[in-house]
Amino acid sequence: MTSDEPDISLLPMEGLRTSDIVDAMGRRHRHRCHILDLVSPTPDRILFGPAVTISFAPSCNERLPVDRFNFASAFDEAVGADGRGKVLVLASNGYPDTSLGGGTKLSRLDHRGLTGLLADGRLRDFDQLAGYSFTARCRGETTRWGGGDVTPFEADRPVVFDRVLIMPGDLIYADSSGAVVIPAAESDAVVTLAREIAGHEANVLERIADEEGAHH
């Protein structure tokens, strides 16, 4: 971790929902920060950590030879030797129904200690992925290999995921309702505001319960 990166272990995330963070982001920004319609082999797990990115492009052996453009090379460039706590973001660039990986290829995340995977495409082998320590969220499960359609192209670059800009180092938070992207430099302020919003909603809920109870 560099001096510019937040220490996410100090962020009070417990009990927060994606919707709380989206509300907090909405009060500070006008841009879209939420991602919907994600599925997971382990839907009850929370996904949280700084993003590292791989961007895919349409496969073309002439322009993108596999000996240079492949998942192993892109993964090494994006993640480095130590992936502990990181979230790998896979940007399909217009191929949301194509497989971006499966249980064998994605075992690299488990070996290198990543905490999560966010894929703007489908994944294979949900039963295998469920046994890994990282949390995966994607567009759905598939059975067909996607290497003939897309190829890992660039790593450690800004990507767009469902109209949301994700910069390397941005924080990704996701639960069963969806995901939200938090600019790294604003993590403290956003999380603090999200906790205030969650606390206010809890107070309103309690007040409504008291008011309704008085009518019975």
Backbone as CSV, one residue per row, in Angstrom:
resi,resn,N_x,N_y,N_z,CA_x,CA_y,CA_z,C_x,C_y,C_z
1,MET,0.844,-1.197,0.000,0.000,0.000,0.000,0.875,1.241,0.000
2,THR,0.616,2.187,-0.914,1.353,3.441,-0.951,0.684,4.448,-0.034
3,SER,1.357,5.608,0.138,0.805,6.644,1.015,-0.475,7.234,0.466
4,ASP,-0.711,7.074,-0.851,-1.924,7.625,-1.467,-3.120,6.689,-1.375
5,GLU,-2.882,5.439,-0.983,-3.955,4.458,-0.939,-4.551,4.389,0.457
6,PRO,-5.898,4.275,0.548,-6.524,4.186,1.865,-6.256,2.838,2.505
7,ASP,-6.161,2.834,3.827,-6.062,1.571,4.560,-7.483,1.094,4.800
8,ILE,-7.952,0.184,3.934,-9.363,-0.191,3.996,-9.691,-0.978,5.255
9,SER,-8.666,-1.500,5.925,-8.933,-2.222,7.173,-9.456,-1.277,8.254
10,LEU,-9.236,0.030,8.068,-9.689,1.017,9.053,-11.078,1.562,8.730
11,LEU,-11.617,1.207,7.562,-12.936,1.719,7.190,-14.032,0.923,7.900
12,PRO,-14.984,1.604,8.542,-16.058,0.909,9.276,-17.168,0.428,8.334
13,MET,-16.935,-0.696,7.656,-17.868,-1.181,6.646,-18.962,-2.089,7.211
14,GLU,-18.756,-2.616,8.401,-19.689,-3.619,8.935,-21.116,-3.072,9.003
15,GLY,-22.049,-3.847,8.469,-23.453,-3.477,8.513,-23.911,-2.566,7.402
16,LEU,-22.983,-2.039,6.603,-23.376,-1.174,5.492,-23.921,-1.997,4.335
17,ARG,-24.862,-1.417,3.601,-25.398,-2.020,2.390,-24.897,-1.236,1.181
18,THR,-24.898,-1.906,0.041,-24.527,-1.209,-1.187,-25.389,0.033,-1.378
19,SER,-26.675,-0.061,-1.068,-27.573,1.087,-1.252,-27.177,2.267,-0.376
20,ASP,-26.659,2.021,0.829,-26.206,3.114,1.693,-25.048,3.864,1.037
21,ILE,-24.126,3.103,0.452,-22.955,3.721,-0.171,-23.356,4.460,-1.447
22,VAL,-24.280,3.876,-2.217,-24.764,4.544,-3.427,-25.424,5.871,-3.048
23,ASP,-26.214,5.881,-1.984,-26.840,7.131,-1.530,-25.777,8.158,-1.141
24,ALA,-24.733,7.703,-0.443,-23.668,8.616,-0.043,-22.939,9.171,-1.262
25,MET,-22.653,8.307,-2.215,-22.006,8.766,-3.442,-22.897,9.756,-4.183
26,GLY,-24.202,9.509,-4.195,-25.133,10.386,-4.892,-25.179,11.785,-4.318
27,ARG,-24.897,11.918,-3.040,-24.890,13.244,-2.416,-23.607,14.011,-2.730
28,ARG,-22.581,13.301,-3.150,-21.294,13.941,-3.421,-21.007,14.068,-4.915
29,HIS,-21.651,13.248,-5.741,-21.336,13.196,-7.166,-22.612,13.104,-8.002
30,ARG,-22.480,13.475,-9.266,-23.581,13.315,-10.209,-23.386,12.084,-11.092
31,HIS,-22.187,11.524,-11.116,-21.930,10.420,-12.037,-22.485,9.091,-11.506
32,ARG,-22.735,8.179,-12.430,-23.213,6.847,-12.084,-22.094,6.071,-11.386
33,CYS,-22.441,5.399,-10.288,-21.436,4.631,-9.554,-21.902,3.215,-9.230
34,HIS,-23.140,2.865,-9.596,-23.681,1.562,-9.201,-23.780,0.618,-10.394
35,ILE,-23.664,-0.674,-10.101,-23.738,-1.732,-11.105,-24.773,-2.744,-10.646
36,LEU,-25.722,-3.049,-11.531,-26.831,-3.935,-11.191,-26.752,-5.252,-11.964
37,ASP,-27.689,-6.142,-11.641,-27.893,-7.399,-12.379,-26.657,-8.287,-12.359
38,LEU,-26.045,-8.410,-11.181,-24.915,-9.307,-10.999,-25.373,-10.576,-10.277
39,VAL,-24.734,-11.676,-10.588,-25.019,-12.933,-9.898,-23.716,-13.479,-9.341
40,SER,-23.823,-14.446,-8.436,-22.634,-14.961,-7.770,-22.836,-16.416,-7.378
41,PRO,-21.765,-17.217,-7.431,-21.855,-18.578,-6.904,-21.966,-18.590,-5.382
42,THR,-21.636,-17.468,-4.735,-21.769,-17.336,-3.272,-22.459,-16.013,-2.971
43,PRO,-23.778,-15.931,-3.217,-24.481,-14.646,-3.155,-24.510,-13.991,-1.781
44,ASP,-24.281,-14.744,-0.712,-24.346,-14.159,0.626,-23.037,-13.500,1.052
45,ARG,-21.982,-13.677,0.278,-20.703,-13.081,0.643,-20.639,-11.615,0.202
46,ILE,-19.967,-10.806,1.020,-19.687,-9.410,0.667,-18.372,-9.363,-0.102
47,LEU,-18.327,-8.534,-1.139,-17.114,-8.313,-1.911,-16.637,-6.901,-1.618
48,PHE,-15.364,-6.759,-1.228,-14.847,-5.424,-0.911,-13.334,-5.401,-1.062
49,GLY,-12.833,-4.404,-1.788,-11.394,-4.242,-1.918,-11.049,-3.299,-3.064
50,PRO,-9.775,-2.939,-3.180,-9.326,-2.049,-4.261,-9.242,-2.788,-5.587
51,ALA,-9.601,-2.088,-6.650,-9.683,-2.697,-7.976,-8.322,-2.794,-8.649
52,VAL,-8.118,-3.930,-9.301,-7.092,-4.081,-10.329,-7.845,-4.534,-11.576
53,THR,-7.370,-4.169,-12.751,-8.226,-4.301,-13.935,-7.557,-5.043,-15.091
54,ILE,-8.411,-5.770,-15.820,-8.039,-6.353,-17.112,-9.152,-6.016,-18.097
55,SER,-8.769,-5.479,-19.255,-9.721,-5.118,-20.294,-9.592,-6.098,-21.462
56,PHE,-10.724,-6.596,-21.942,-10.748,-7.554,-23.046,-11.037,-6.848,-24.369
57,ALA,-10.647,-7.504,-25.468,-10.912,-7.002,-26.819,-11.334,-8.180,-27.686
58,PRO,-12.009,-7.914,-28.813,-12.390,-9.012,-29.707,-11.155,-9.806,-30.146
59,SER,-11.263,-11.122,-30.113,-10.135,-11.980,-30.470,-9.731,-11.791,-31.925
60,CYS,-8.422,-11.741,-32.142,-7.867,-11.630,-33.496,-6.425,-12.116,-33.433
61,ASN,-6.157,-13.276,-33.998,-4.822,-13.857,-33.897,-3.749,-13.000,-34.550
62,GLU,-4.116,-12.253,-35.582,-3.136,-11.408,-36.249,-2.735,-10.215,-35.394
63,ARG,-3.719,-9.570,-34.799,-3.445,-8.351,-34.034,-3.139,-8.639,-32.566
64,LEU,-3.737,-9.710,-32.038,-3.572,-10.036,-30.619,-3.104,-11.485,-30.485
65,PRO,-1.859,-11.795,-30.835,-1.375,-13.174,-30.764,-1.407,-13.699,-29.335
66,VAL,-1.822,-14.950,-29.194,-2.075,-15.515,-27.880,-0.806,-15.646,-27.053
67,ASP,0.354,-15.732,-27.684,1.578,-15.852,-26.901,1.906,-14.561,-26.153
68,ARG,1.330,-13.461,-26.598,1.533,-12.181,-25.912,0.296,-11.740,-25.152
69,PHE,-0.867,-11.949,-25.739,-2.130,-11.504,-25.139,-2.869,-12.717,-24.586
70,ASN,-2.729,-12.932,-23.291,-3.373,-14.076,-22.635,-3.651,-13.723,-21.182
71,PHE,-4.463,-14.530,-20.543,-4.902,-14.201,-19.188,-3.742,-14.217,-18.199
72,ALA,-2.852,-15.181,-18.313,-1.745,-15.280,-17.362,-0.889,-14.019,-17.382
73,SER,-0.564,-13.527,-18.581,0.266,-12.324,-18.698,-0.464,-11.094,-18.171
74,ALA,-1.744,-10.963,-18.556,-2.527,-9.818,-18.099,-2.716,-9.845,-16.587
75,PHE,-2.916,-11.037,-16.046,-3.109,-11.188,-14.603,-1.849,-10.762,-13.852
76,ASP,-0.689,-11.202,-14.321,0.566,-10.818,-13.677,0.756,-9.307,-13.700
77,GLU,0.440,-8.682,-14.830,0.603,-7.238,-14.941,-0.353,-6.480,-14.033
78,ALA,-1.590,-6.963,-13.950,-2.608,-6.274,-13.153,-2.394,-6.467,-11.656
79,VAL,-2.093,-7.690,-11.263,-2.112,-8.062,-9.845,-0.739,-7.965,-9.192
80,GLY,0.303,-8.341,-9.909,1.621,-8.394,-9.310,1.798,-9.664,-8.491
81,ALA,2.873,-9.723,-7.748,3.198,-10.938,-7.002,2.266,-11.171,-5.826
82,ASP,1.715,-10.107,-5.264,0.876,-10.219,-4.066,-0.481,-9.585,-4.338
83,GLY,-1.514,-10.412,-4.411,-2.847,-9.895,-4.692,-3.733,-9.779,-3.475
84,ARG,-3.172,-9.926,-2.283,-3.993,-9.971,-1.077,-4.901,-8.753,-0.944
85,GLY,-6.191,-9.037,-0.788,-7.178,-7.997,-0.567,-7.693,-7.303,-1.805
86,LYS,-7.158,-7.616,-2.972,-7.541,-6.909,-4.189,-8.762,-7.540,-4.857
87,VAL,-9.446,-6.733,-5.667,-10.594,-7.183,-6.459,-10.223,-7.058,-7.933
88,LEU,-10.245,-8.178,-8.638,-9.948,-8.159,-10.073,-11.216,-7.812,-10.839
89,VAL,-11.149,-6.749,-11.632,-12.268,-6.311,-12.469,-11.970,-6.700,-13.909
90,LEU,-12.875,-7.468,-14.518,-12.738,-7.884,-15.908,-13.757,-7.121,-16.742
91,ALA,-13.280,-6.293,-17.663,-14.156,-5.494,-18.523,-14.258,-6.160,-19.890
92,SER,-15.460,-6.584,-20.266,-15.639,-7.322,-21.518,-15.719,-6.409,-22.733
93,ASN,-16.017,-5.135,-22.512,-16.131,-4.163,-23.614,-17.140,-4.599,-24.672
94,GLY,-18.359,-4.870,-24.216,-19.447,-5.173,-25.139,-19.777,-6.639,-25.304
95,TYR,-19.206,-7.513,-24.456,-19.466,-8.953,-24.546,-19.993,-9.495,-23.217
96,PRO,-21.115,-8.980,-22.716,-21.597,-9.391,-21.393,-22.077,-10.835,-21.310
97,ASP,-22.359,-11.475,-22.453,-22.821,-12.859,-22.443,-21.711,-13.862,-22.751
98,THR,-20.478,-13.383,-22.846,-19.344,-14.242,-23.166,-18.594,-14.618,-21.899
99,SER,-18.083,-15.838,-21.836,-17.293,-16.276,-20.688,-15.962,-15.542,-20.653
100,LEU,-15.649,-15.003,-19.475,-14.358,-14.355,-19.262,-13.426,-15.214,-18.411
101,GLY,-13.888,-16.381,-18.016,-13.041,-17.258,-17.218,-13.842,-18.361,-16.568
102,GLY,-13.129,-19.340,-16.050,-13.754,-20.467,-15.362,-12.913,-20.899,-14.179
103,GLY,-13.284,-22.026,-13.599,-12.669,-22.472,-12.361,-11.177,-22.694,-12.447
104,THR,-10.692,-23.204,-13.561,-9.257,-23.482,-13.693,-8.454,-22.193,-13.824
105,LYS,-8.805,-21.359,-14.799,-8.089,-20.108,-15.028,-8.140,-19.207,-13.798
106,LEU,-9.303,-19.128,-13.174,-9.496,-18.200,-12.065,-8.952,-18.715,-10.747
107,SER,-8.428,-19.932,-10.738,-7.756,-20.419,-9.524,-6.551,-19.552,-9.191
108,ARG,-6.032,-18.819,-10.178,-4.918,-17.907,-9.927,-5.276,-16.895,-8.846
109,LEU,-6.534,-16.450,-8.806,-6.947,-15.478,-7.796,-6.818,-16.067,-6.405
110,ASP,-7.192,-17.330,-6.268,-7.130,-17.984,-4.971,-5.679,-18.144,-4.520
111,HIS,-4.818,-18.552,-5.439,-3.410,-18.751,-5.094,-2.728,-17.452,-4.702
112,ARG,-3.146,-16.331,-5.308,-2.461,-15.072,-5.060,-3.176,-14.193,-4.036
113,GLY,-4.227,-14.732,-3.436,-4.826,-14.074,-2.285,-5.816,-12.973,-2.566
114,LEU,-6.347,-12.896,-3.806,-7.338,-11.857,-4.078,-8.604,-12.103,-3.281
115,THR,-9.289,-11.017,-2.968,-10.516,-11.138,-2.194,-11.771,-11.183,-3.055
116,GLY,-11.657,-10.743,-4.333,-12.867,-10.699,-5.139,-12.604,-10.622,-6.628
117,LEU,-13.680,-10.884,-7.373,-13.689,-10.821,-8.837,-14.998,-10.193,-9.268
118,LEU,-14.914,-9.158,-10.103,-16.092,-8.499,-10.658,-15.964,-8.570,-12.169
119,ALA,-16.851,-9.325,-12.811,-16.710,-9.596,-14.240,-17.903,-9.074,-15.017
120,ASP,-17.643,-8.226,-16.017,-18.686,-7.729,-16.903,-18.861,-8.722,-18.056
121,GLY,-19.182,-9.933,-17.691,-19.366,-11.051,-18.603,-19.772,-12.249,-17.773
122,ARG,-19.846,-13.383,-18.406,-20.239,-14.599,-17.693,-19.006,-15.367,-17.221
123,LEU,-19.239,-16.267,-16.258,-18.188,-17.139,-15.758,-18.651,-18.583,-15.831
124,ARG,-17.708,-19.491,-15.947,-18.002,-20.919,-15.950,-17.708,-21.510,-14.568
125,ASP,-18.248,-22.713,-14.339,-17.861,-23.538,-13.181,-18.212,-22.895,-11.838
126,PHE,-19.463,-22.480,-11.680,-19.870,-21.864,-10.422,-19.593,-22.763,-9.222
127,ASP,-19.793,-24.078,-9.365,-19.572,-24.976,-8.233,-18.112,-24.943,-7.790
128,GLN,-17.203,-24.852,-8.741,-15.781,-24.763,-8.422,-15.435,-23.399,-7.827
129,LEU,-15.977,-22.343,-8.398,-15.707,-20.995,-7.899,-16.201,-20.819,-6.464
130,ALA,-17.287,-21.488,-6.123,-17.845,-21.372,-4.773,-16.890,-21.913,-3.716
131,GLY,-15.990,-22.800,-4.108,-15.050,-23.370,-3.166,-13.797,-22.543,-2.942
132,TYR,-13.625,-21.493,-3.720,-12.453,-20.636,-3.551,-12.699,-19.605,-2.457
133,SER,-11.630,-18.981,-1.983,-11.756,-18.019,-0.888,-12.232,-16.653,-1.362
134,PHE,-12.067,-16.337,-2.658,-12.514,-15.033,-3.147,-14.003,-15.071,-3.523
135,THR,-14.616,-13.893,-3.560,-16.016,-13.751,-3.925,-16.110,-13.295,-5.376
136,ALA,-16.894,-13.996,-6.170,-17.050,-13.658,-7.587,-18.456,-13.141,-7.856
137,ARG,-18.535,-12.057,-8.633,-19.822,-11.545,-9.112,-19.681,-11.245,-10.594
138,CYS,-20.724,-11.608,-11.356,-20.618,-11.538,-12.811,-22.007,-11.408,-13.416
139,ARG,-22.094,-11.540,-14.751,-23.372,-11.403,-15.458,-24.169,-12.705,-15.513
140,GLY,-23.562,-13.812,-15.111,-24.275,-15.082,-15.130,-23.312,-16.227,-15.375
141,GLU,-23.831,-17.434,-15.234,-23.022,-18.621,-15.486,-23.187,-19.065,-16.937
142,THR,-22.154,-19.670,-17.486,-22.217,-20.201,-18.834,-21.414,-21.492,-18.903
143,THR,-21.567,-22.207,-19.992,-20.820,-23.448,-20.189,-19.839,-23.350,-21.346
144,ARG,-19.986,-22.339,-22.186,-19.169,-22.236,-23.401,-17.924,-21.401,-23.161
145,TRP,-16.774,-21.901,-23.606,-15.505,-21.180,-23.545,-15.595,-19.898,-24.366
146,GLY,-15.010,-18.813,-23.862,-15.136,-17.528,-24.540,-13.888,-17.054,-25.251
147,GLY,-12.816,-17.872,-25.230,-11.557,-17.424,-25.808,-11.594,-17.164,-27.295
148,GLY,-12.537,-17.757,-27.996,-12.654,-17.490,-29.423,-13.301,-16.162,-29.733
149,ASP,-13.929,-15.570,-28.722,-14.630,-14.298,-28.913,-13.853,-13.103,-28.370
150,VAL,-13.243,-13.254,-27.186,-12.536,-12.137,-26.558,-11.172,-12.584,-26.050
151,THR,-10.269,-11.608,-25.969,-8.895,-11.856,-25.543,-8.488,-10.798,-24.528
152,PRO,-7.807,-11.163,-23.434,-7.266,-10.144,-22.536,-6.341,-9.208,-23.309
153,PHE,-6.582,-7.907,-23.190,-5.894,-6.938,-24.037,-4.990,-6.005,-23.252
154,GLU,-5.547,-5.325,-22.227,-4.783,-4.386,-21.425,-4.999,-4.653,-19.947
155,ALA,-3.990,-4.362,-19.162,-4.089,-4.524,-17.716,-3.719,-3.223,-17.022
156,ASP,-4.269,-3.060,-15.817,-3.936,-1.908,-14.984,-4.261,-0.599,-15.682
157,ARG,-5.434,-0.551,-16.327,-5.905,0.643,-17.013,-7.325,0.969,-16.528
158,PRO,-7.758,2.230,-16.641,-9.171,2.533,-16.362,-10.077,1.746,-17.309
159,VAL,-11.198,1.258,-16.784,-12.161,0.512,-17.588,-13.561,1.053,-17.317
160,VAL,-14.485,0.733,-18.221,-15.890,1.082,-18.035,-16.677,-0.210,-17.893
161,PHE,-17.428,-0.295,-16.815,-18.210,-1.485,-16.480,-19.657,-1.035,-16.313
162,ASP,-20.517,-1.399,-17.258,-21.925,-1.008,-17.193,-22.069,0.508,-16.980
163,ARG,-21.370,1.287,-17.809,-21.418,2.753,-17.788,-20.774,3.374,-16.550
164,VAL,-20.064,2.577,-15.763,-19.376,3.076,-14.576,-17.871,3.036,-14.822
165,LEU,-17.205,4.185,-14.627,-15.757,4.247,-14.756,-15.114,3.645,-13.513
166,ILE,-14.190,2.710,-13.719,-13.438,2.112,-12.619,-11.954,2.350,-12.874
167,MET,-11.329,3.069,-11.955,-9.898,3.330,-12.027,-9.181,2.315,-11.138
168,PRO,-8.009,1.833,-11.546,-7.244,0.973,-10.644,-7.059,1.651,-9.284
169,GLY,-7.350,0.923,-8.221,-7.267,1.487,-6.880,-8.598,1.937,-6.320
170,ASP,-9.607,2.187,-7.173,-10.945,2.482,-6.667,-11.441,1.319,-5.825
171,LEU,-12.259,1.621,-4.823,-12.787,0.562,-3.972,-14.081,0.010,-4.555
172,ILE,-14.174,-1.316,-4.582,-15.365,-2.011,-5.054,-16.066,-2.616,-3.852
173,TYR,-17.347,-2.325,-3.709,-18.158,-2.929,-2.649,-19.381,-3.540,-3.297
174,ALA,-19.680,-4.794,-2.968,-20.835,-5.455,-3.577,-21.477,-6.409,-2.583
175,ASP,-22.807,-6.424,-2.615,-23.568,-7.429,-1.889,-24.599,-8.005,-2.855
176,SER,-25.607,-8.675,-2.345,-26.558,-9.359,-3.215,-27.387,-8.400,-4.066
177,SER,-27.414,-7.125,-3.713,-28.225,-6.150,-4.464,-27.480,-5.527,-5.641
178,GLY,-26.161,-5.596,-5.634,-25.385,-4.980,-6.705,-24.034,-4.533,-6.194
179,ALA,-23.365,-3.697,-6.983,-22.031,-3.220,-6.634,-21.983,-1.706,-6.739
180,VAL,-21.003,-1.121,-6.046,-20.789,0.313,-6.098,-19.286,0.568,-6.152
181,VAL,-18.891,1.609,-6.882,-17.483,1.964,-7.045,-17.229,3.270,-6.293
182,ILE,-16.244,3.246,-5.382,-15.915,4.394,-4.551,-14.536,4.914,-4.955
183,PRO,-14.414,6.175,-5.370,-13.081,6.717,-5.647,-12.182,6.574,-4.421
184,ALA,-10.980,6.058,-4.616,-10.106,5.743,-3.488,-9.854,6.953,-2.599
185,ALA,-9.658,8.111,-3.198,-9.322,9.305,-2.430,-10.472,9.775,-1.549
186,GLU,-11.691,9.312,-1.835,-12.856,9.767,-1.081,-13.438,8.681,-0.193
187,SER,-12.712,7.596,-0.003,-13.276,6.457,0.714,-13.706,6.814,2.128
188,ASP,-12.871,7.563,2.871,-13.223,7.918,4.243,-14.506,8.741,4.293
189,ALA,-14.579,9.764,3.442,-15.743,10.653,3.451,-17.004,9.913,3.028
190,VAL,-16.896,9.066,2.004,-18.074,8.342,1.507,-18.581,7.354,2.548
191,VAL,-17.681,6.604,3.156,-18.101,5.608,4.146,-18.686,6.296,5.382
192,THR,-18.084,7.405,5.807,-18.633,8.142,6.950,-20.048,8.624,6.657
193,LEU,-20.255,9.173,5.463,-21.590,9.634,5.080,-22.559,8.466,4.954
194,ALA,-22.097,7.334,4.434,-22.961,6.155,4.309,-23.421,5.679,5.682
195,ARG,-22.537,5.729,6.668,-22.921,5.320,8.020,-23.954,6.294,8.592
196,GLU,-23.811,7.584,8.307,-24.795,8.561,8.769,-26.154,8.286,8.131
197,ILE,-26.162,7.978,6.841,-27.415,7.680,6.138,-28.061,6.428,6.717
198,ALA,-27.249,5.387,6.947,-27.785,4.143,7.506,-28.352,4.383,8.902
199,GLY,-27.663,5.200,9.697,-28.163,5.509,11.036,-29.455,6.292,11.000
200,HIS,-29.570,7.245,10.082,-30.801,8.023,9.940,-31.972,7.121,9.548
201,GLU,-31.722,6.215,8.606,-32.795,5.314,8.179,-33.224,4.389,9.310
202,ALA,-32.271,3.961,10.140,-32.623,3.120,11.282,-33.505,3.888,12.263
203,ASN,-33.197,5.174,12.460,-34.010,5.993,13.358,-35.414,6.198,12.804
204,VAL,-35.511,6.433,11.489,-36.828,6.588,10.867,-37.634,5.310,10.983
205,LEU,-36.986,4.178,10.769,-37.671,2.893,10.883,-38.218,2.682,12.287
206,GLU,-37.425,3.050,13.272,-37.863,2.904,14.665,-39.029,3.833,14.962
207,ARG,-38.966,5.070,14.442,-40.045,6.026,14.681,-41.348,5.552,14.039
208,ILE,-41.272,5.012,12.827,-42.468,4.488,12.162,-43.062,3.342,12.963
209,ALA,-42.193,2.471,13.483,-42.695,1.341,14.283,-43.418,1.847,15.533
210,ASP,-42.851,2.898,16.160,-43.504,3.468,17.351,-44.851,4.097,16.999
211,GLU,-44.896,4.820,15.870,-46.136,5.468,15.453,-47.203,4.433,15.121
212,GLU,-46.815,3.403,14.421,-47.789,2.372,14.057,-48.234,1.584,15.279
213,GLY,-47.297,1.392,16.210,-47.658,0.669,17.435,-48.670,1.424,18.261
214,ALA,-48.623,2.774,18.196,-49.563,3.588,18.970,-50.981,3.473,18.455
215,HIS,-51.144,2.988,17.208,-52.485,2.860,16.637,-53.135,1.535,16.997
216,HIS,-52.427,0.660,17.670,-52.982,-0.668,18.008,-53.181,-0.807,19.502
